[in-house]
Amino acid sequence: MNVAVDFKNVDIVFGPDTADALAMVDRGATRAEILEQTGNVLGCAGANLTIHEGEISVLMGLSGSGKSTLLRAVNRLNIVSRGQVLVKDGEKMVNVVSCDAATLRRLRQNQVAMVFQQFGLLPWRTVEENVGLGLELAGVPDAERKARVDKQLKLVNLDPWAKKYAHELSGGMQQRVGLARAFATEAPILLMDEPFSALDPLIRTKLQDELLQLQKTLKKTIIFVSHDLEEALKIGSHITIMEGGRIVQTGAPEDIVLRPANDYVRDFIANVNPLSVLTAWNVMRDRRDLESAGRGWTWLDRRKTTRFKVDKDGLVAAAERDGKPVEWVSCTDVEQHPEDGTQVYWANPGTPLKTVMLAMHRSQTAPVALFDEQSRFVGAIGVRDVLSAVLRR
Ligand SMILES: Nc1ncnc2c1ncn2[C@@H]1O[C@H](COP(=O)(O)OP(=O)(O)OP(=O)(O)O)[C@@H](O)[C@H]1O
């Protein structure tokens, strides 16, 4: 996967004379200590983060943790005191910290678009004029602008509204126009600074869905600042948690939920429902860790009700439940096959844990076998595996 943005040892200090503050950063001083001794504000320190093309990378943390500071370094709205911020520009990476003014201008026009809170539509402009605003400012010729705007409006099903004035639209629709405008710039990298934070929860959820939908076809690289973990878990392919200007953890949503790096992250996830992020893969016991039942057989569960004989290619050659041959039932079909003690329940690793749990519930806690796309047996889930994941212990 190609890298779109790469932060390398990025320190940002706000203030006239940063040398003393940077020396304190090197000694691991806190933001409060740096402020007290030097009068400078530490924006962020030692930030290392690699963002791949097509990812939605969410920067998360409490107010003042440095999320926006880091985001704004990508298009040099913030001056980096030390380190590099590499941004993909065609086939090469450009260090925005040190590039010349012409290169920076080009990057801002063609590569990196910034979306601020609430999008701010201009009420006296029509929908199409609003969507085309960024292109107009960038000096894109009329005909090309019209074609690009039409395309984006169709994408979000707003083309029938093109000639309406922004003030004639409902709040939610205005936000969709705003989102279309953000995607209309065609810049491959989008910086989004809490775009949905001021919206009521219903509209917010809808726009998150819309963003994910647009992303499916457009596959932009999105860096998204949020202080809402539910939002981060929903839209982020990766989440980076910041505290006091420093990155404390980066990982996939399930990494954050299953393996919080410290108490700060633990506090964040305390009220998160793990079922919203976990898949079968996250809780299964790997096939190699299951107990042998002798002569090539493997027990799926600790209670030793179900066992498989797996051939050298990883395919199941024989399966027994309580010593009898079995009927295979997918976790999604449990309702149609009432439990009678002869079934083996199966799923793919990407199946939501919730689906697996429903199957377990209906089947009176039978184990679930997981198979990959080539029908190879990869692991099993028992009730205890589910409980430890949900209870995080
Ligand atoms: N231009 C600036 N000049 C001076 N200090 C700044 C500037 N921008 C940010 N800071 C300081 O840097 C620190 C990090 O701010 P930042 O805005 O990145 O936090 P944040 O995590 O995005 O918070 P929020 O969610 O409140 O926006 C804060 O202490 C802030 O006061």
The ligand as an SDF file (V2000), in Angstrom:
LIG
                    3D

 31 33  0  0  0  0  0  0  0  0999 V2000
   -1.8070   29.0760   16.6640 N   0  0  0  0  0  0  0  0  0  0  0  0
   -1.5920   28.7360   17.9330 C   0  0  0  0  0  0  0  0  0  0  0  0
   -0.8810   29.5380   18.7470 N   0  0  0  0  0  0  0  0  0  0  0  0
   -0.6270   29.1800   20.0150 C   0  0  0  0  0  0  0  0  0  0  0  0
   -1.0460   28.0370   20.5900 N   0  0  0  0  0  0  0  0  0  0  0  0
   -1.7650   27.1940   19.8260 C   0  0  0  0  0  0  0  0  0  0  0  0
   -2.0760   27.5080   18.4760 C   0  0  0  0  0  0  0  0  0  0  0  0
   -2.7980   26.4770   17.9670 N   0  0  0  0  0  0  0  0  0  0  0  0
   -2.9370   25.5880   18.9640 C   0  0  0  0  0  0  0  0  0  0  0  0
   -2.3070   25.9910   20.0850 N   0  0  0  0  0  0  0  0  0  0  0  0
   -2.2150   25.2700   21.3590 C   0  0  0  0  0  0  0  0  0  0  0  0
   -1.7260   23.9490   21.0840 O   0  0  0  0  0  0  0  0  0  0  0  0
   -2.3750   22.9950   21.9170 C   0  0  0  0  0  0  0  0  0  0  0  0
   -3.0330   21.9460   21.0770 C   0  0  0  0  0  0  0  0  0  0  0  0
   -4.1230   22.5140   20.4020 O   0  0  0  0  0  0  0  0  0  0  0  0
   -4.9970   21.7980   19.3050 P   0  0  0  0  0  0  0  0  0  0  0  0
   -5.9560   22.7880   18.7510 O   0  0  0  0  0  0  0  0  0  0  0  0
   -4.1390   21.0440   18.4000 O   0  0  0  0  0  0  0  0  0  0  0  0
   -5.7890   20.7530   20.1980 O   0  0  0  0  0  0  0  0  0  0  0  0
   -6.9820   19.8350   19.7810 P   0  0  0  0  0  0  0  0  0  0  0  0
   -6.6280   18.4870   20.3090 O   0  0  0  0  0  0  0  0  0  0  0  0
   -7.2690   19.9380   18.3470 O   0  0  0  0  0  0  0  0  0  0  0  0
   -8.1460   20.4310   20.6460 O   0  0  0  0  0  0  0  0  0  0  0  0
   -9.6430   20.8750   20.2650 P   0  0  0  0  0  0  0  0  0  0  0  0
  -10.4290   19.5980   20.1990 O   0  0  0  0  0  0  0  0  0  0  0  0
  -10.0340   21.7190   21.4370 O   0  0  0  0  0  0  0  0  0  0  0  0
   -9.5800   21.6120   18.9820 O   0  0  0  0  0  0  0  0  0  0  0  0
   -3.3500   23.7690   22.7760 C   0  0  0  0  0  0  0  0  0  0  0  0
   -2.7650   23.9990   24.0320 O   0  0  0  0  0  0  0  0  0  0  0  0
   -3.5740   25.0650   22.0120 C   0  0  0  0  0  0  0  0  0  0  0  0
   -3.8590   26.1100   22.8920 O   0  0  0  0  0  0  0  0  0  0  0  0
  1  2  1  0
  2  3  1  0
  2  7  2  0
  3  4  2  0
  4  5  1  0
  5  6  2  0
  6  7  1  0
  6 10  1  0
  7  8  1  0
  8  9  2  0
  9 10  1  0
 10 11  1  0
 11 12  1  0
 11 30  1  0
 12 13  1  0
 13 14  1  0
 13 28  1  0
 14 15  1  0
 15 16  1  0
 16 17  2  0
 16 18  1  0
 16 19  1  0
 19 20  1  0
 20 21  2  0
 20 22  1  0
 20 23  1  0
 23 24  1  0
 24 25  2  0
 24 26  1  0
 24 27  1  0
 28 29  1  0
 28 30  1  0
 30 31  1  0
M  END
$$$$
